[in-house]
Amino acid sequence: MKILVQPLDQGGERRWQVQLDQHCVSFRSEEQARVFVATLQARLQAPHRLPEQRRAG
């Protein structure tokens, strides 16, 4: 997944945008945007356990 943090001028107001492939999320500050990215990356890198499959029978 490509993650990009960039400034965004929106209606004369400076905001920050995080682009996740084709999806964009806007934030009021660069700090908020970078905290979001750090949290997202930590969750993506965390170990994930698949649920056990039930056997038919």
SENU-731002 format. One record per residue: residue in three letters; x, y, z of N, C-alpha, C in turn. Coordinates in nm, 2 decimals, decimal comma. Atoms other than C-alpha are relative to their C-alpha. Example, Ala and Ser with C-alpha at 12.3 -4.5 7.8 and 13.67 -1.06 7.14 Angstrom:
REM residues 2
<atom 'ala' <0,09 -0,12 0,00> <1,23 -0,45 0,78> <0,09 0,12 0,00>>
<atom 'ser' <-0,09 -0,11 0,00> <1,37 -0,11 0,71> <-0,08 0,11 0,08>>
This chain:
REM residues 57
<atom 'met' <0,09 -0,12 0,00> <0,00 0,00 0,00> <0,09 0,12 0,00>>
<atom 'lys' <-0,08 -0,13 0,01> <0,14 0,34 -0,10> <-0,07 0,10 0,09>>
<atom 'ile' <0,06 -0,10 -0,09> <0,09 0,60 0,17> <0,08 0,13 -0,02>>
<atom 'leu' <-0,06 -0,13 0,03> <0,16 0,97 0,09> <-0,06 0,11 0,09>>
<atom 'val' <0,05 -0,11 -0,08> <0,13 1,27 0,33> <0,04 0,13 -0,07>>
<atom 'gln' <-0,03 -0,12 0,08> <0,11 1,61 0,16> <-0,09 0,11 0,05>>
<atom 'pro' <0,09 -0,11 -0,03> <-0,02 1,96 0,23> <-0,10 0,02 -0,10>>
<atom 'leu' <0,12 -0,02 0,09> <-0,35 2,06 0,08> <-0,06 0,14 0,03>>
<atom 'asp' <0,06 -0,13 -0,02> <-0,48 2,41 0,03> <-0,15 -0,01 -0,04>>
<atom 'gln' <0,14 0,02 0,02> <-0,86 2,39 0,07> <-0,08 0,12 0,04>>
<atom 'gly' <0,08 -0,11 -0,04> <-1,07 2,70 0,05> <0,08 0,11 0,08>>
<atom 'gly' <-0,08 -0,09 -0,07> <-0,78 2,92 0,17> <0,05 -0,05 0,14>>
<atom 'glu' <-0,04 0,06 -0,13> <-0,73 2,69 0,47> <0,10 -0,11 -0,03>>
<atom 'arg' <-0,11 0,10 0,02> <-0,41 2,48 0,50> <-0,04 -0,13 0,08>>
<atom 'arg' <0,03 0,13 -0,06> <-0,49 2,11 0,56> <0,10 -0,10 -0,04>>
<atom 'trp' <-0,09 0,10 0,04> <-0,30 1,79 0,53> <-0,08 -0,12 -0,04>>
<atom 'gln' <0,07 0,12 0,06> <-0,40 1,49 0,33> <0,09 -0,12 0,00>>
<atom 'val' <-0,07 0,13 0,01> <-0,30 1,13 0,36> <-0,07 -0,08 -0,11>>
<atom 'gln' <0,05 0,07 0,12> <-0,34 0,94 0,04> <0,04 -0,15 0,02>>
<atom 'leu' <-0,02 0,14 -0,01> <-0,38 0,56 0,07> <-0,04 -0,06 -0,13>>
<atom 'asp' <0,03 0,04 0,13> <-0,35 0,43 -0,28> <-0,10 0,10 -0,07>>
<atom 'gln' <0,09 -0,09 0,06> <-0,67 0,58 -0,43> <-0,09 0,07 0,10>>
<atom 'his' <0,09 -0,06 -0,10> <-0,84 0,68 -0,10> <0,08 0,12 0,07>>
<atom 'cys' <-0,06 -0,11 -0,06> <-0,77 1,02 0,06> <-0,07 0,04 0,13>>
<atom 'val' <0,05 -0,04 -0,12> <-0,82 1,14 0,42> <0,06 0,13 0,04>>
<atom 'ser' <-0,06 -0,14 -0,03> <-0,78 1,51 0,53> <0,00 0,02 0,15>>
<atom 'phe' <-0,02 -0,04 -0,14> <-0,65 1,64 0,86> <0,03 0,14 0,02>>
<atom 'arg' <-0,03 -0,14 -0,03> <-0,62 1,98 1,02> <0,14 0,04 0,02>>
<atom 'ser' <-0,14 -0,03 -0,03> <-0,25 1,95 1,10> <0,08 -0,12 -0,06>>
<atom 'glu' <-0,09 0,10 0,04> <0,05 1,76 0,98> <0,02 -0,10 0,11>>
<atom 'glu' <-0,02 0,09 -0,11> <0,09 1,61 1,32> <-0,11 -0,10 0,01>>
<atom 'gln' <0,11 0,09 0,00> <-0,26 1,46 1,31> <0,01 -0,10 -0,11>>
<atom 'ala' <-0,01 0,08 0,12> <-0,19 1,32 0,96> <0,11 -0,11 0,03>>
<atom 'arg' <-0,11 0,09 -0,02> <0,14 1,16 1,07> <-0,03 -0,10 0,12>>
<atom 'val' <0,04 0,09 -0,10> <-0,01 1,01 1,39> <-0,09 -0,11 -0,06>>
<atom 'phe' <0,09 0,10 0,07> <-0,28 0,85 1,17> <0,08 -0,10 -0,08>>
<atom 'val' <-0,08 0,09 0,08> <-0,02 0,71 0,94> <0,08 -0,10 0,09>>
<atom 'ala' <-0,07 0,09 -0,09> <0,19 0,57 1,23> <-0,09 -0,11 0,06>>
<atom 'thr' <0,09 0,09 -0,05> <-0,11 0,41 1,38> <-0,04 -0,11 -0,10>>
<atom 'leu' <0,04 0,09 0,11> <-0,22 0,26 1,05> <0,12 -0,10 -0,03>>
<atom 'gln' <-0,11 0,09 0,03> <0,13 0,12 0,98> <0,02 -0,10 0,12>>
<atom 'ala' <-0,01 0,09 -0,11> <0,15 -0,03 1,33> <-0,10 -0,11 0,00>>
<atom 'arg' <0,11 0,10 0,01> <-0,18 -0,21 1,28> <0,02 -0,09 -0,11>>
<atom 'leu' <-0,03 0,09 0,12> <-0,08 -0,34 0,94> <0,11 -0,09 0,03>>
<atom 'gln' <-0,12 0,08 -0,02> <0,25 -0,47 1,07> <-0,02 -0,10 0,12>>
<atom 'ala' <0,03 0,08 -0,12> <0,09 -0,63 1,39> <-0,03 -0,14 -0,05>>
<atom 'pro' <0,03 0,14 0,04> <0,06 -1,01 1,39> <-0,15 -0,01 0,00>>
<atom 'his' <0,14 0,03 0,01> <-0,28 -1,13 1,28> <-0,02 -0,15 0,00>>
<atom 'arg' <0,03 0,14 0,00> <-0,42 -1,46 1,36> <-0,13 -0,03 -0,07>>
<atom 'leu' <0,12 0,03 0,08> <-0,67 -1,62 1,12> <-0,09 -0,09 0,09>>
<atom 'pro' <0,09 0,08 -0,08> <-0,98 -1,77 1,28> <0,01 -0,15 -0,04>>
<atom 'glu' <0,00 0,14 0,03> <-0,99 -2,15 1,30> <-0,12 -0,03 -0,08>>
<atom 'gln' <0,11 0,05 0,09> <-1,20 -2,32 1,03> <-0,07 -0,11 0,07>>
<atom 'arg' <0,08 0,11 -0,05> <-1,49 -2,54 1,15> <-0,01 -0,10 -0,10>>
<atom 'arg' <0,01 0,12 0,09> <-1,50 -2,88 1,00> <-0,15 -0,04 -0,01>>
<atom 'ala' <0,14 0,04 0,02> <-1,83 -2,99 0,85> <-0,01 -0,14 0,05>>
<atom 'gly' <0,02 0,14 -0,05> <-1,97 -3,30 1,01> <-0,10 -0,01 0,10>>
